[in-house]
Amino acid sequence: MFTPGRLVAVMIATATVLTACGDDGDAAAGTELTLWHYESPDSAMGVAWNKAIEEFERTHDGVTVKFEEKGFEQIQKSAQMVLNSDEAPDLLEYNKGNATAGLLSKQGLLTDLSDVVTERGWDDKLSPSVQTTCKYDERGVMGGDRWFGVPNYAEYTMVYYNKDLFDQHGVAVPTSLDELTAAMDTFVDKGVTPLSVGAKEYPAQQILYQLALSKADSDWVRGFQQYDGEVDFHDQAWTYGAETFADWVEKGYLSQDSTGIDAESMGVAFMEGKFPMMISGSWWYGRVQSTVKDFAWDTFLFPGSDLALGSSGNLWVVPENSPNKELAYDFIDITMQPDIQALLGNSGGIPVAADVSAITDEPSRKLVENYQTLVERDGLGYYPDWPVPGYYDVLVSATQKLISGSASPHEVLGELAGPYEENLATIGS
C-alpha cells in the first residue's frame, strides 16, 4: 500500500561518473545522490529520512542530496517510463506488492539486491512476514527468492478515534465488531456520521478489504495475495465484506459524499474534529500526533478480527539504471541504523529494526507494540490492490459503486474477480 503525503524527488543528473563510497567519505566533490520518496516532512518517515540525509552527507564528503517535489499519483503512473530511461534516480521509495515492485522487478527495471542484503545483514533485521514483500519470483509475485527492495519501517491499519466525541456521546471503545456497530449506531442516532472516509482514493477499498479479513485467515490471505490456492470472490469472506460495507452505507456510517473525497481531505476532516473515527493506516500517526491539539485522541486495532491490513512499509528500491548503486546501498544502511530507527519510532512511525526500549514516547511505543501483536499472530493481511497491475483503480471504482448503490455487492465482487482471474491466467500459477 502507499502512504499519503508528497513524493520528494531529486531529478538532477550526475555530470560525472561516480565512484562508490562508504562511510570513509571518499566521494568526489560535487557528487549528487538522486533520491525519491513520497513522505511529508512532518511524517515519521519524513523526519527520520531527513536525519538520514544529514548523516549520509556527513559521512560522504562532497556528496549532496537535493529534492524536487512530485505527487504520488504522478510517479505511480510514470515509474515504468522513468526507470527505463537515463532519468532514473539512484534510489527511491516504491510501493510493494505484485502490481508495483513485483511488476517492475519482472520487467528488469529494479536491481536484484539479494547479495547486498546478505552482505549488509539487512535480512537479519527483518521478520519473515516483512521479508515476504521484499522478495519476488520470476513472475513478479511476492514471497519469491530474490530481494528487490528493503523497507526500514512497517505499517498497518487501525481505528483512529476522537476521545472527546466518544465521551460526549457516551460511547465506549469497542472490543468486538458488534460493539463497533453499536457505537456507530449511537453516533448516527445523535446526528453524527461516525466515519471519515475517502472513497476517491484508497481508504474506502481498505475498509471493504478489512471487513472481508474479519472473516478470513492467513491461508485466505496467501491464496489471494500469492496465488496459493483457489480464490473465490463470492466466498464467505468477500461476500461478508461487500454486503456489510453496503449495509454501513445504508445505515449512514459513512457519507455518500465520500465518493468525491480523497485521502488527504479524509485525514484533515478527522484532525479537525469533524468525525469520531477514521479507519486508516499508521502512516497518519505522526501527522495526527503533531497536528491535533484541540481534542484527545487514540487508536485501537480493528475489533473482531485477527487480521488487519499491513505489511512492511514501502520499499527502498534501486533502479537497474542507477549509476550510483553503492551510494544507494549506503543510504539504505543508514536508515537501518539504531538511532534513525529510534527517531522514526519516537516520531510516530513503526521501525523494523529498533529496540522497543528506545521508543520513549508512550503513544508511539503502543503503536509499535500493536504492530508486534499483529506480527506475532500472523495477522498482516497486506493490501487489496497488490495482486493485479491496475487493480487499484478497479477497487476504487467498485467501492464507489457500493457507496452510490449503482451496483449490488454480488455485482461488485464479480467486477473484482474479472481482472484478477485474467491476470492469473496471464502469469500462470
C-alpha positions, 0 to 999 in steps of 0.5 A: 500500500502507499502512504499519503503525503508528497513524493520528494524527488531529486531529478538532477543528473550526475555530470560525472561518473561516480565512484562508490563510497562508504562511510570513509567519505571518499566521494568526489566533490560535487557528487549528487545522490538522486533520491525519491520518496513520497513522505511529508516532512512532518511524517515519521518517515519524513523526519527520520529520512531527513536525519538520514540525509544529514548523516549520509552527507556527513559521512560522504564528503562532497556528496549532496542530496537535493529534492524536487517535489512530485505527487504520488499519483504522478510517479505511480503512473510514470515509474515504468517510463522513468526507470527505463530511461537515463532519468532514473534516480539512484534510489527511491521509495516504491510501493510493494506488492505484485502490481508495483515492485513485483511488476517492475522487478519482472520487467528488469527495471529494479536491481536484484539486491539479494547479495547486498542484503546478505552482505549488509545483514539487512535480512537479519533485521527483518521478520519473515512476514516483512521479508515476504514483500521484499522478495519476488519470483520470476513472475513478479509475485511476492514471497519469491527468492530474490530481494528487490527492495528493503523497507526500514519501517512497517505499517498497518491499519487501525481505528483512529478515534476522537476521545472527546466525541466518544465521551460526549456521546457516551460511547465506549471503545469497542472490543468486538465488531458488534460493539463497533456497530453499536457505537456507530449506531449511537453516533448516527442516532445523535446526528453524527456520521461516525466515519471519515472516509475517502472513497476517491482514493484508497481508504474506502477499498481498505475498509471493504478489504478489512471487513472481508479479513474479519472473516478470513485467515492467513491461508485466505490471505496467501491464496489471494495475495500469492496465488496459493490456492483457489480464490473465490470472490463470492466466498464467505469472506468477500461476500461478508465484506461487500454486503456489510460495507453496503449495509454501513452505507445504508445505515449512514456510517459513512457519507455518500459524499465520500465518493468525491473525497480523497485521502488527504481531505479524509485525514484533515476532516478527522484532525479537525474534529469533524468525525469520531473515527477514521479507519486508516493506516499508521502512516497518519500517526505522526501527522495526527500526533503533531497536528491535533491539539484541540481534542484527545485522541487514540487508536485501537486495532480493528475489533473482531478480527485477527487480521488487519491490513499491513505489511512492511512499509514501502520499499527502498528500491534501486533502479537497474539504471542507477549509476550510483548503486553503492551510494544507494546501498549506503543510504539504505544502511543508514536508515537501518541504523539504531538511532534513525530507527529510534527517531522514526519510532519516537516520531510516530512511525513503526521501525523494523529494526529498533529496540522497543526500549528506545521508543520513549514516547508512550503513544508511539511505543503502543503503536509499535507494540500493536504492530508486534501483536499483529506480527506475532499472530500472523495477522498482516493481511497486506493490501487489496490492490497488490495482486493485479497491475491496475487493480487499484483503480478497479477497487476504487471504482467498485467501492464507489459503486457500493457507496452510490448503490449503482451496483449490488455487492454480488455485482461488485465482487464479480467486477473484482474477480474479472481482472484478477482471474485474467491476470492469473491466467496471464502469469500462470500459477 
